[in-house]
Amino acid sequence: MATKGRPFTVRLRPEVERRLEEEARRARRPKTVMLEALADEGLRMRRFPGIGFRGAEHDRRAWIMGTGLDVWEMIELYGDGGEGILKNHPISRRQLEVALAYYKEHADEVDWHIEENSRTPEEWHKLYPGILPPPEE
């Protein structure tokens, strides 16, 4: 569970604050929560050039720019075939390296997405019986 940090005061230029307020309103999130999320994503993108973030506000995922792959998908492919994925998919060694570096630092996040993707139809039905029909036998 995340803990709150120390109080921090920041003064934004009026145009930056206006854009932050608009984004927070669009996402239906408090301005401070939006600022923290944007700062976290921006810092990760600086630390791992080539990583971007996409997805709904409640499910932002790291992805490898220049590919259609989320980091979790590339790590799953790598786990299935090692560096052989470089021959079988249109990705560069650099893209693979940045995905592996990101995974090394954010394994819990990436592993969670891999686990969610590996659920069976039966497991999904158990979680959402009113939405998903029972699997055919």
Summary of the structure (lengths in Angstrom):
residues: 137
radius of gyration: 18.5
end to end distance: 39.2
largest distance: 60.1
contacts: 312
relative contact order: 0.08
helix: 61%
strand: 7%
